[in-house]
Amino acid sequence: MANTVRFAFTQHSQPNLEFIIELADEKTIAHARKILSGEERNEVHVHGRIIKRAAAYNPKFSFHLDPSTIRFFAMAIEVCDANMTYVEDHLDEAGGAFLPGGHWCPWDSKLTREVT
């Protein structure tokens, strides 16, 4: 990807564990930076489609989020909510009854930093 920027997020349920996402869309990158600056306070939670393959930039997990699908939200439907460890532990089930379509939207996700 040409111009990508990476961000880390945590979840209140697992505050010491980071998940790294990669963004390529300028509007989404700008939105993420507004979240970190405190300017954006509503659409702050991460949503995206799972790719069941490790990414070098997110080494603690055997999955990552497709950068082209990542958006930020204020509220979402329950069927896409799960914590990152649960997703990792049940990755083979993701995309079926668990996280239909591979959509993951951890409700308690919080961007913590831009990864440099």
Residue pairs with C-beta under 8 A, 6 or more apart in sequence:
1 22
1 24
1 67
2 24
3 24
3 26
4 22
4 23
4 24
4 67
5 22
5 23
5 24
5 29
5 32
5 114
6 20
6 21
6 22
6 23
6 57
6 114
6 115
7 20
7 21
7 23
7 32
7 36
7 111
7 113
7 114
7 115
8 18
8 19
8 20
8 21
8 111
8 112
8 113
8 115
9 18
9 19
9 21
9 46
9 106
9 109
9 110
9 111
9 112
10 16
10 17
10 18
10 19
10 109
10 110
10 112
11 17
11 19
11 83
11 84
11 106
11 108
11 109
11 110
12 108
12 110
13 83
13 108
14 83
14 84
14 85
17 60
17 84
17 85
18 60
18 112
19 58
19 60
19 61
19 84
19 109
20 55
20 57
20 58
20 64
20 115
21 46
21 48
21 58
21 64
21 65
21 67
21 70
22 55
22 57
22 64
22 65
22 67
23 29
23 32
23 67
23 70
24 67
24 68
25 67
25 68
28 70
28 71
28 72
31 40
31 43
31 72
32 72
32 111
32 114
33 114
34 40
35 44
35 72
35 111
36 111
36 113
36 114
40 72
42 74
43 72
43 73
43 74
44 72
44 74
44 110
44 111
45 72
45 73
45 74
45 76
45 105
45 106
45 107
45 108
45 109
45 110
46 65
46 70
46 72
46 105
46 106
46 109
46 111
47 69
47 70
47 71
47 72
47 73
47 76
47 80
47 103
47 104
47 105
48 65
48 66
48 67
48 69
48 70
48 71
48 103
48 104
48 105
49 65
49 66
49 69
49 101
49 102
49 103
49 104
50 63
50 64
50 65
50 66
50 87
50 91
50 94
50 95
50 99
50 102
50 103
50 104
51 63
51 64
51 65
51 66
51 102
52 62
52 63
52 91
52 94
52 95
52 102
53 62
53 63
53 64
54 61
54 62
54 63
54 64
55 64
57 64
57 115
58 64
61 84
61 87
61 88
62 88
62 91
63 87
63 88
63 91
63 94
65 104
73 105
76 105
76 107
77 105
79 99
79 100
79 103
80 99
80 100
80 103
80 104
80 105
81 105
81 106
81 107
82 90
82 98
82 99
82 104
82 106
83 106
83 108
84 106
87 94
87 99
87 104
90 98
93 99
94 102
94 104
95 101
95 102
